[in-house]
Amino acid sequence: MKLLFKNIIPVCLSVKKYKISFANITYFCLFFFIMFFLFSCSGKIHFKVKQNDIYYTDQWFVRELKFEENNQNIDTVSNILTEKEPQDTFFILNYNNTFDVSIFIKYPKSDIAIKKTILMLHGWGRPYDEWCNKTSFCEQALALGYILVIPDLGKTNYILSIYPTTDPKYVIYPTITWIMNNMISKLQNDFDILIPGENNFVAGVSTGARGATLLAYYLPNIFRGAASLSGDFDITKINNDNLYVSYFGDYQTNKNRWKKECIAYNLKKYVVPTYIAHGKKDNTAEYQQSNDMYNALKKNHPDILFSAYFNTEGGHDYSYWNSESAHILEFFDFLVKVK
């Protein structure tokens, strides 16, 4: 405050001496009075800034201005970048100039220790946020300390490639190859999540369950665990399913293609602990698919943790999937503890 009276007030009183416009000097003095008032109340001012010319969407970086009183003057301002609490955010990646993939990231509250990340995959053509809105899964997961990554992938069927027989109306949606090479890489590089060696998990419902097990199969270095709710496993056993035919073509003509897209033929490479659940009253995806998957995995890897629960009353709906929320999170929590 001594600086205020020693330097600023004399300037304000020197209007006549230097013939400065009274209006200008009034604004000048008012500005400095306000700034000193702010400094005396808070000690610092925060600004949203860029770092290395890249504007961060996942969190704000702020410039902390420290003012220290040194005898009769104020030290030079030091610019210090400090990281605030990460905020819920989203970004968009374009797939092949045909579809914008919106990716939403939800963070636990600041007083909750972060365990790490769950990638959530929605059902075929379902709204990306239904799983959060119609069940308690997201609320429970955030309360336990998990970051949630929720991409809107439209009507993807998690295929490796687009084929000449693929229905044109489905060509516009991302392949699982693009998800692995582009989307996950973006999350790693720009948001520091889904980093190999951390507590990363993937979970999906319906077609998203197929996606979850495929990502676990292809990326065991990233995902420590997976959860599959009401998904398909051996698609060659449902080769008359119109949806799969619309992607891969006729089974009899394209058997090799179907088998390449099906992990059931190479389970020796499936090494990620997985929780599998399916309602026995599911009229959309056959319960036997999940049952066969569980048995095949246990047979090929008796020493890896695979767990399953087949609810006798469960259907293909959020009422059933909500009932599995705690089971999935208990499974993931167990894997965190035994790391």
C-alpha positions, 0 to 999 in steps of 0.5 A: 500500500505504501507504493500506492501513496508514494507513486500513484497518488502523486501522479493523480495530483499532477494534472496541472503540472503536466497539463494532462487531460483531467478525464484521462488522468481520472481513468488512469487513477481509477484503473490503478485503484481497482487493480490494487483493490483486487490484489489486496483481496485475492493476491492473484488474477487468473487468465485463460491462456494457450500453452504452446499455441494449443488450446486445451479443451480438457482442462484450463491452464491459468497464469498465476500472477504473484505480487510480492511487496519488496520494501517500497516497490513490487517485484517483477511479475512471474508467470507460472503455469498451474493446472486446475482441476480437470473439467468435463469436456468433449471434442470431435473427431471426423471419420473419413469426412463422413461422420463426426464422432463426439467424445465426452469425458467425465471426471470425478469430483475434485475430492475423489481420488482418481483410479483411472479410466473406463471407455463406455461403448453404447449400443448400435444406433443408440444415443451415446448418453443413454447408458448414463441417463437411464442407469446409475452406472456413470454416477457410481463409476464417478463416485468410485473415482473413474474417468469416463470416456463416452464416444458417440459412434453412431451405428458402428458394428466395430468391423475391421474394414469396409468391404465391397458388400458393406451397405452404403448407409453403414460405410459412414460409421467408424471401423474399430481400426479407426477407433484404435488408431485415431480415437484412442491415440487422440485420447492418449496424446491430448488428454493423457488417458488410456495410457498403457500400464494404467487402470484402463477398462472398457465396457459395452452394452449390446453391440458395444459389448462386442466392441468392448471385447474386440478392443480388449482382444486387440489392445491387451497392453492398454485395457486391464479389464473388460465388461460385456453386457448382452453382446455377440461373440461367435458371429459365424453362428448367427450368419443369417443376421441381417445386420452382419450380412449388411456389413460382411455380405453373404456368409457362404460366399465370404466365410474367410471375411466373417472369420477374420472379424470374429475373435471366436477363432483365435481365443488363445490371444484373448488375455484380458480379464472380462466380466460377461453378463446376459439376460436369459430373456433377451430377444435381441441378442442370443444369451447362448452367445455370451454363455459360449464365450465364457465357457470358451475363454475359461477353457483356453485360459483357466488361469485368467479371471473371467466372470459371468452372470446370466440373469434368468429374468434379464432382457435387452434393456436398461432395466437389466443393464442397470442391475449389472452396474455394481457387478461391473464396477466391483469387477474393475475395482478388484482388478485395481486392487490386485494390480 
